Amino acid sequence: DVSAYIPTNVISITDGQIFLETELFYKGIRPAINVGLSVSRVGSAAQTKAMKQVSGKMKLELAQYREVAAFAQFGSDLDAATQSLLNRGVRLTELLKQGQYVPMAIEEQVCVIYAGVRGHLDKLDPSKITKFEQAFLQHLRGQHKDILESVRSKNEITPETDTKLKEIVQNFVGSFKA
């Protein structure tokens, strides 16, 4: 928790601070935000309920991933939990990469993040995540507009939508060929 190191008067006049890292930028991670050091006073109050539902653990998982990844390069004997954290972190990082001038609707963000944080992409090759995301969004826009509309209009993932989205993601991941 870095917020203790930032003077209160600095935090009180801002809505938070985003720490950008050159190293992340050069690795192709854009936006190059260090989620472990960034601080938000507004936090999830600015998010829709649907986004809160899918991204609740993502910040923690990404911060843990970056911390563990730095140490993992020195040792090869990793337990299953650490390996799982590293695998998920790599995929979430790939999933969050965004091209310049490529905005994404909130309902599409929610569906894509859902696939990542629920573990549906854990066995997918990280180099295929971007292609998966593009193909999955085309699939949703073409054949499952009702799911996108439900997330957009209700601003949450209802139990019914959750069940449908889980089935859609599982079927799509199972048939996805990059």
C-alpha positions in Angstrom: 0.0 0.0 0.0 1.8 3.0 -1.3 -0.9 5.6 -0.4 0.7 6.0 3.1 3.8 7.5 1.4 1.9 10.1 -0.5 1.3 13.3 1.5 -2.3 13.7 2.4 -2.5 17.3 1.0 -1.4 16.0 -2.4 -4.1 13.3 -2.4 -6.7 15.6 -1.1 -6.4 18.0 -4.1 -6.6 15.2 -6.7 -8.8 12.3 -7.5 -5.7 10.0 -7.4 -2.5 9.4 -9.1 -1.6 7.2 -12.0 1.9 6.0 -12.2 3.2 5.3 -15.7 6.2 3.1 -16.3 8.6 3.4 -19.2 9.5 -0.3 -18.9 5.8 -1.3 -19.4 5.5 1.0 -22.3 8.6 -0.5 -24.1 7.1 -4.0 -23.4 4.1 -3.0 -25.5 1.8 -2.7 -22.5 -0.4 0.3 -23.2 -1.6 2.1 -21.3 1.6 1.6 -19.2 0.0 2.0 -15.8 1.6 0.5 -12.7 -1.5 -0.8 -10.9 0.4 -1.5 -7.7 1.6 2.1 -7.3 -1.4 4.0 -8.7 -3.9 5.4 -6.2 -7.5 6.4 -6.6 -9.7 8.3 -4.2 -12.7 7.8 -6.5 -12.0 4.1 -6.9 -14.8 1.9 -7.9 -17.4 4.6 -7.2 -16.9 5.6 -10.8 -17.5 2.1 -12.2 -20.7 0.5 -13.2 -21.9 -2.4 -11.1 -21.1 -4.8 -14.0 -17.5 -3.6 -14.2 -17.2 -4.0 -10.4 -18.5 -7.5 -10.7 -15.8 -8.6 -13.1 -12.9 -6.5 -12.1 -13.1 -6.8 -8.3 -10.0 -9.0 -7.9 -8.2 -7.9 -11.1 -6.2 -5.0 -9.5 -4.9 -7.3 -6.7 -4.1 -10.1 -9.1 -2.2 -7.8 -11.4 -0.2 -6.2 -8.5 0.6 -9.7 -7.1 1.6 -10.9 -10.6 4.0 -8.0 -11.2 5.6 -8.5 -7.8 5.9 -12.3 -8.2 7.1 -12.0 -11.8 10.1 -9.9 -10.7 11.2 -12.7 -8.3 10.2 -15.7 -10.5 12.9 -14.9 -13.0 15.5 -15.9 -10.5 14.1 -19.3 -9.6 12.6 -22.1 -11.5 11.0 -24.1 -8.7 7.6 -22.5 -8.4 4.6 -24.0 -6.6 1.3 -24.5 -8.4 -0.3 -21.5 -6.9 2.5 -19.2 -7.9 2.6 -20.7 -11.4 -1.2 -20.1 -11.7 -0.8 -16.5 -10.6 1.9 -15.9 -13.2 -0.1 -17.6 -15.9 -3.3 -15.6 -15.1 -1.3 -12.3 -14.8 0.3 -12.8 -18.2 -3.1 -13.3 -19.8 -4.8 -10.4 -18.0 -2.0 -8.1 -19.0 -2.4 -9.2 -22.6 -6.2 -8.8 -22.3 -5.8 -5.2 -21.1 -3.5 -4.0 -23.8 -5.3 -1.4 -25.9 -4.4 0.0 -29.3 -4.2 3.7 -29.9 -7.5 5.2 -31.0 -9.4 2.0 -30.2 -12.1 2.8 -27.6 -14.2 0.0 -26.4 -17.8 0.1 -25.1 -18.3 -0.7 -21.4 -20.4 -3.8 -22.1 -17.7 -5.2 -24.4 -15.0 -4.4 -21.8 -17.1 -6.3 -19.2 -17.5 -9.4 -21.3 -13.8 -9.6 -22.3 -12.7 -9.0 -18.7 -15.2 -11.6 -17.5 -13.5 -14.2 -19.7 -10.1 -13.4 -18.2 -10.9 -13.1 -14.5 -13.1 -16.1 -14.5 -10.2 -18.3 -15.7 -11.6 -19.1 -19.2 -8.4 -17.9 -20.8 -5.9 -19.6 -18.5 -5.1 -22.4 -21.0 -5.0 -20.1 -24.0 -1.6 -19.2 -25.4 -0.8 -15.7 -24.3 0.3 -14.7 -27.9 -3.3 -15.5 -29.0 -5.1 -13.4 -26.5 -5.4 -10.3 -28.8 -6.8 -12.4 -31.6 -9.1 -14.1 -29.2 -10.4 -10.7 -28.0 -11.1 -9.5 -31.5 -12.8 -12.7 -32.6 -14.8 -12.9 -29.3 -16.1 -9.4 -29.7 -17.1 -10.0 -33.3 -18.9 -13.2 -32.1 -20.7 -11.3 -29.4 -21.7 -8.4 -31.8 -22.9 -10.8 -34.4 -24.6 -13.6 -32.5 -25.1 -12.5 -28.9 -26.2 -8.8 -29.1 -28.7 -9.7 -26.4 -25.9 -10.2 -23.9 -24.2 -6.9 -24.8 -27.6 -5.2 -24.6 -28.4 -6.7 -21.2 -25.0 -5.6 -19.7 -25.4 -2.1 -21.2 -29.0 -1.6 -20.2 -28.9 -3.1 -16.7 -25.4 -2.0 -15.8 -24.9 -5.3 -14.1 -24.4 -9.0 -14.7 -27.6 -10.6 -13.6 -27.5 -14.3 -12.6 -29.3 -15.1 -15.9 -26.7 -13.1 -17.9 -23.9 -14.7 -16.0 -25.1 -18.2 -16.9 -25.5 -17.3 -20.6 -22.1 -15.4 -20.7 -20.3 -18.3 -19.1 -21.7 -20.8 -21.6 -20.9 -18.4 -24.5 -17.3 -17.9 -23.3 -16.8 -21.7 -22.7 -18.1 -22.6 -26.1 -16.2 -19.9 -27.9 -12.9 -20.7 -26.1 -13.4 -24.4 -26.9 -13.9 -23.7 -30.7 -11.4 -20.8 -31.0 -8.6 -21.3 -33.5 -6.1 -18.4 -34.0 
